[in-house]
Amino acid sequence: MKKLLSILSLLAAFTLCAHAQTVVQAEYFFDSNDLGFGSCTPVTLVPAADSTWQLPSLPMAGLTAGNHKLFIRVQDSNQQWSHTVRRNFNIPASTVRDTVIAGEWFIDDGDLGYGQCNAFTVTNPDSAIIENLNIPPSAFAGLSYGNHKIYVRTLDNINNWSHTVRRNVEVVPADDSLLVVEMESFEHVDLGYGNCTRQEFPVPFTDGCWTFNVPYNGTTWNSTDSIFVRVRDSSNSHWSHTVRVNKTGSGPCYTGLSELNNAATFSIYPNPSYGQLTVELDQYKNQPVELSIYNMAGQKLMSKIITQHKSDLALSYPNGIYIVTLANAKQSITKKLVIQQ
């Protein structure tokens, strides 16, 4: 089907001073197809002195979808041509539906050029897709610990590439190779990582919650007072986020022993949990204990007194990492729980 472009009043206000000559004809061409004065596609005009004209519909056959340029000029009765005037226009891809059919990815500065990076297939090609991109662990094997960037772009069915988008990732050592070995605190002035009031843990811990005493220079704790704490792992260079404690006993995590040294006291499964959790007691059989679940911001999400050897819980929390604490009057024990709904 031939495409037509209607250009109304293109020559409006296109007034030519032809020194008393009469404008007799016009011609046009698209993009870079200028064949020279008098050799392009002619347009019949009603001869007149300075005036305006309305162009007829121009055939667009052979032009691809996208941005184009129309050039036009007029000639007077003295065979003199005007300057060539340009107008921009766009042909929408009305008959071609853009469909994402493939993509590629690279890490950090590994861009080899469009079509030259790590390819991935699109399961259900469409104009808008949701596709799981599984990057093999081997891609991260040679990367240093720390922050890195993954870049992704897609290709459509008319061979156009999308913009390259970026996602940030962090490469960390395996969890079982790191222990929390030290904490530091400050009240008002942060002197920098490793330069504040430091305390070493006598027994290094895995991820969990701990009890420690933080020096406080005041005499009475006020609601406006704050103490800031953070911990360091055994890599000797990685510090946690700095957390603000603004009232006695509150913080991002609650007291407890490490799950490494207390693995036999209670168990939780499945872990990761998909909405259901079973808590099985060992050391605390037939004793009432309080089971609590906290998010990583230290907010208590649930508290329940348990007296049975085994209890089943229904969880409806967002995906993430949580802390499960089991406590009686003497001590509390924690475990890390991963929820994947």
C-alpha positions as CSV (number, residue, x, y, z in Angstrom):
1,M,0.0,0.0,0.0
2,K,1.5,3.3,-1.1
3,K,2.2,5.7,1.7
4,L,1.2,9.4,1.2
5,L,2.4,12.4,3.2
6,S,0.1,15.4,3.1
7,I,2.1,18.6,3.7
8,L,-0.2,21.5,4.1
9,S,0.9,25.0,3.4
10,L,4.6,23.9,3.3
11,L,5.4,27.0,1.2
12,A,3.4,29.4,3.4
13,A,5.2,32.5,4.0
14,F,7.8,31.3,1.5
15,T,8.0,34.7,-0.3
16,L,10.5,35.1,-3.0
17,C,11.7,38.4,-4.3
18,A,12.3,37.5,-8.0
19,H,12.9,41.0,-9.3
20,A,9.6,41.3,-11.0
21,Q,9.8,37.7,-12.3
22,T,7.1,35.1,-12.0
23,V,7.4,31.9,-10.1
24,V,6.5,29.2,-12.6
25,Q,7.4,25.8,-11.1
26,A,8.9,23.9,-8.2
27,E,10.7,20.6,-7.5
28,Y,11.5,18.4,-4.5
29,F,13.6,15.5,-3.3
30,F,13.9,13.4,-0.2
31,D,17.0,13.0,2.1
32,S,20.2,13.1,0.0
33,N,18.6,12.4,-3.4
34,D,19.4,15.8,-4.9
35,L,19.9,15.2,-8.7
36,G,20.7,18.8,-9.4
37,F,18.6,21.9,-10.2
38,G,15.8,21.0,-12.7
39,S,16.4,17.3,-12.4
40,C,14.3,16.4,-9.3
41,T,10.6,15.6,-9.0
42,P,8.6,18.5,-10.5
43,V,5.6,20.2,-8.9
44,T,3.2,22.1,-11.1
45,L,2.4,25.6,-9.9
46,V,0.1,28.3,-11.0
47,P,2.5,31.0,-12.4
48,A,2.4,34.0,-10.2
49,A,4.6,36.7,-8.6
50,D,5.4,36.4,-5.0
51,S,2.7,34.2,-3.5
52,T,2.0,31.0,-1.5
53,W,1.1,27.5,-2.7
54,Q,-0.2,24.3,-1.2
55,L,1.7,21.2,-2.2
56,P,-0.3,18.1,-3.2
57,S,0.2,14.8,-1.4
58,L,3.6,13.4,-2.1
59,P,4.3,9.7,-2.6
60,M,6.4,8.1,0.1
61,A,7.1,4.8,-1.8
62,G,10.6,3.5,-1.0
63,L,11.1,5.4,2.2
64,T,11.7,3.4,5.4
65,A,10.0,4.1,8.7
66,G,11.8,6.8,10.7
67,N,13.0,10.4,10.3
68,H,13.4,11.9,6.9
69,K,14.0,15.3,5.2
70,L,12.0,16.9,2.4
71,F,13.8,19.5,0.2
72,I,12.0,21.9,-2.1
73,R,12.9,24.9,-4.3
74,V,11.1,27.0,-6.9
75,Q,12.1,28.5,-10.3
76,D,11.1,31.9,-11.7
77,S,10.3,32.8,-15.3
78,N,13.9,34.0,-15.8
79,Q,15.2,30.4,-15.1
80,Q,16.6,31.4,-11.7
81,W,16.2,28.9,-8.8
82,S,15.6,29.8,-5.2
83,H,17.4,28.5,-2.2
84,T,16.6,24.9,-1.3
85,V,14.3,24.7,1.8
86,R,14.3,21.7,4.1
87,R,11.4,20.3,6.2
88,N,11.7,17.3,8.6
89,F,9.1,14.6,8.9
90,N,8.7,11.1,10.3
91,I,7.2,8.0,8.8
92,P,5.8,5.9,11.7
93,A,6.3,2.1,11.5
94,S,2.5,1.6,11.2
95,T,2.8,-1.6,9.3
96,V,5.8,-3.0,11.2
97,R,5.4,-3.9,14.9
98,D,8.6,-3.6,16.9
99,T,9.2,-6.8,18.7
100,V,12.1,-7.6,21.1
101,I,13.6,-10.8,19.9
102,A,17.1,-11.0,21.5
103,G,19.5,-9.3,23.8
104,E,23.0,-9.2,25.1
105,W,24.9,-8.3,28.3
106,F,28.4,-7.4,29.5
107,I,30.1,-6.5,32.8
108,D,31.9,-3.3,33.7
109,D,34.0,-2.2,30.7
110,G,33.5,-5.3,28.6
111,D,31.5,-3.7,25.8
112,L,32.7,-5.2,22.5
113,G,30.1,-3.4,20.4
114,Y,26.5,-4.1,19.4
115,G,25.9,-7.7,18.7
116,Q,29.3,-8.8,20.0
117,C,28.6,-9.3,23.7
118,N,27.1,-12.2,25.7
119,A,23.9,-13.0,23.9
120,F,20.6,-14.2,25.5
121,T,17.4,-15.4,23.9
122,V,13.9,-14.0,24.5
123,T,11.4,-16.7,25.3
124,N,8.3,-14.8,24.3
125,P,9.2,-12.0,21.7
126,D,7.0,-9.0,22.2
127,S,7.0,-5.2,22.1
128,A,7.4,-5.2,25.9
129,I,9.0,-8.1,27.6
130,I,9.7,-9.4,31.1
131,E,12.6,-11.8,30.8
132,N,14.7,-13.5,33.5
133,L,18.4,-13.0,32.7
134,N,20.5,-15.7,34.3
135,I,24.2,-14.7,34.2
136,P,26.4,-17.8,34.9
137,P,28.5,-17.7,38.1
138,S,31.6,-18.2,36.0
139,A,31.1,-14.6,34.7
140,F,31.9,-13.3,38.2
141,A,34.7,-15.7,38.9
142,G,37.5,-13.4,37.9
143,L,36.0,-10.2,39.4
144,S,37.4,-8.6,42.5
145,Y,35.2,-8.3,45.7
146,G,33.2,-5.1,45.6
147,N,30.8,-3.2,43.4
148,H,30.4,-4.0,39.7
149,K,28.0,-3.0,36.9
150,I,26.0,-5.3,34.5
151,Y,24.9,-3.7,31.3
152,V,22.0,-5.1,29.2
153,R,20.4,-4.1,25.8
154,T,17.9,-5.7,23.5
155,L,17.4,-6.1,19.8
156,D,14.1,-5.9,17.9
157,N,12.9,-7.5,14.7
158,I,13.9,-4.6,12.5
159,N,17.5,-4.8,13.8
160,N,17.4,-1.8,16.1
161,W,19.2,-1.9,19.4
162,S,17.7,-0.4,22.6
163,H,19.6,1.9,24.9
164,T,22.0,0.1,27.2
165,V,20.7,-0.1,30.7
166,R,22.8,-0.6,33.8
167,R,22.3,-2.6,37.1
168,N,24.7,-2.5,40.0
169,V,25.9,-5.7,41.7
170,E,28.3,-6.5,44.5
171,V,30.6,-9.5,44.6
172,V,31.2,-10.7,48.1
173,P,33.1,-13.7,49.6
174,A,31.0,-16.8,50.4
175,D,29.0,-16.3,53.6
176,D,30.7,-19.1,55.4
177,S,34.2,-17.6,54.9
178,L,33.4,-14.4,56.8
179,L,32.9,-13.7,60.5
180,V,31.9,-10.6,62.3
181,V,34.9,-9.8,64.5
182,E,34.6,-6.2,65.7
183,M,32.3,-3.3,66.3
184,E,32.8,0.5,66.7
185,S,30.6,3.3,68.0
186,F,30.4,7.1,68.2
187,E,28.0,9.7,69.6
188,H,28.2,12.8,67.5
189,V,31.3,12.9,65.3
190,D,32.2,10.1,62.9
191,L,36.0,9.9,62.7
192,G,35.8,7.4,59.8
193,Y,35.8,3.6,59.6
194,G,38.1,2.1,62.1
195,N,38.8,5.3,64.0
196,C,35.9,5.4,66.5
197,T,35.5,3.6,69.8
198,R,36.2,-0.1,68.9
199,Q,35.4,-3.4,70.6
200,E,36.5,-6.8,69.4
201,F,34.2,-9.8,69.9
202,P,36.0,-12.5,71.9
203,V,34.4,-15.1,69.7
204,P,33.8,-14.1,66.1
205,F,30.2,-14.6,64.9
206,T,28.5,-15.4,61.6
207,D,25.6,-13.2,60.6
208,G,23.3,-12.7,63.5
209,C,22.5,-10.4,66.5
210,W,24.7,-9.6,69.4
211,T,24.7,-7.9,72.8
212,F,27.4,-5.3,73.6
213,N,27.9,-2.4,75.9
214,V,28.5,1.0,74.2
215,P,30.2,3.8,76.1
216,Y,27.9,6.7,76.8
217,N,29.3,10.1,78.0
218,G,26.0,11.5,79.3
219,T,24.5,11.0,82.7
220,T,20.8,10.5,81.7
221,W,19.7,9.1,78.3
222,N,17.5,11.7,76.6
223,S,15.1,11.1,73.7
224,T,17.2,13.3,71.5
225,D,20.4,11.4,72.2
226,S,21.9,9.1,69.6
227,I,24.6,6.5,69.4
228,F,25.9,5.2,66.0
229,V,27.3,1.6,65.6
230,R,28.7,-0.5,62.8
231,V,30.5,-3.9,62.6
232,R,33.5,-5.2,60.6
233,D,33.9,-8.6,59.1
234,S,37.0,-10.9,59.0
235,S,38.0,-9.6,55.5
236,N,39.6,-6.7,57.5
237,S,38.1,-4.1,55.0
238,H,34.4,-4.5,54.9
239,W,32.3,-2.5,57.3
240,S,28.5,-2.8,57.7
241,H,26.1,0.2,57.3
242,T,26.2,2.6,60.2
243,V,23.1,2.3,62.3
244,R,21.6,5.0,64.6
245,V,20.3,3.9,68.0
246,N,18.0,6.5,69.4
247,K,16.7,4.9,72.6
248,T,17.9,2.4,75.1
249,G,17.9,-1.1,73.8
250,S,16.7,-0.4,70.3
251,G,18.7,-0.8,67.1
252,P,18.6,-2.8,63.8
253,C,19.1,-6.1,65.6
254,Y,18.4,-7.5,69.0
255,T,20.5,-9.4,71.6
256,G,21.5,-13.0,71.0
257,L,24.2,-15.5,70.5
258,S,25.5,-16.6,67.2
259,E,23.7,-19.3,65.3
260,L,27.1,-21.0,64.8
261,N,27.5,-21.8,68.5
262,N,23.9,-22.6,69.2
263,A,22.8,-24.6,66.2
264,A,21.4,-27.4,68.3
265,T,19.0,-25.3,70.4
266,F,16.3,-24.8,67.8
267,S,15.8,-25.3,64.1
268,I,13.7,-23.5,61.5
269,Y,12.7,-25.0,58.1
270,P,12.3,-24.7,55.2
271,N,14.9,-22.0,54.8
272,P,14.4,-20.3,52.4
273,S,10.8,-20.2,53.4
274,Y,8.0,-19.9,50.8
275,G,5.3,-18.7,53.2
276,Q,5.4,-21.5,55.7
277,L,7.9,-22.0,58.6
278,T,8.3,-24.8,61.1
279,V,10.1,-24.1,64.4
280,E,11.4,-27.1,66.2
281,L,12.7,-26.7,69.8
282,D,15.5,-28.8,71.3
283,Q,17.0,-27.3,74.4
284,Y,13.8,-25.6,75.4
285,K,11.4,-28.6,75.3
286,N,8.4,-28.1,77.5
287,Q,9.5,-24.6,78.5
288,P,7.6,-21.5,77.4
289,V,9.8,-19.4,75.1
290,E,9.2,-16.2,73.1
291,L,9.7,-16.5,69.3
292,S,10.2,-13.1,67.6
293,I,10.8,-12.2,63.9
294,Y,12.6,-9.0,63.0
295,N,13.4,-7.4,59.7
296,M,16.9,-6.1,59.0
297,A,15.9,-2.6,60.1
298,G,15.3,-4.0,63.6
299,Q,11.5,-3.8,63.5
300,K,9.7,-6.5,65.4
301,L,7.2,-8.1,63.0
302,M,5.9,-10.9,65.1
303,S,6.0,-12.2,68.7
304,K,4.6,-15.5,69.9
305,I,4.9,-17.6,73.0
306,I,5.8,-21.2,72.1
307,T,5.4,-24.2,74.4
308,Q,5.3,-27.1,71.9
309,H,8.2,-29.0,70.6
310,K,7.2,-28.2,67.0
311,S,5.2,-25.2,65.7
312,D,4.1,-24.2,62.2
313,L,3.8,-20.6,61.2
314,A,2.3,-18.9,58.2
315,L,4.4,-15.9,57.0
316,S,3.3,-13.2,54.7
317,Y,6.4,-10.9,54.7
318,P,8.1,-9.5,51.5
319,N,11.1,-11.4,50.1
320,G,14.3,-10.7,52.0
321,I,16.4,-11.7,55.0
322,Y,14.9,-11.7,58.5
323,I,16.1,-12.6,62.0
324,V,14.3,-15.2,64.1
325,T,15.0,-14.9,67.8
326,L,14.1,-17.5,70.5
327,A,14.3,-16.2,74.1
328,N,13.5,-17.1,77.7
329,A,14.4,-15.3,80.9
330,K,18.1,-16.3,80.7
331,Q,19.2,-15.9,77.1
332,S,18.2,-15.4,73.5
333,I,19.3,-17.2,70.4
334,T,19.0,-16.1,66.8
335,K,19.0,-17.5,63.3
336,K,18.9,-15.9,59.9
337,L,15.8,-16.6,57.8
338,V,15.4,-16.1,54.1
339,I,11.9,-15.6,52.7
340,Q,11.1,-16.2,49.0
341,Q,7.4,-16.0,48.3
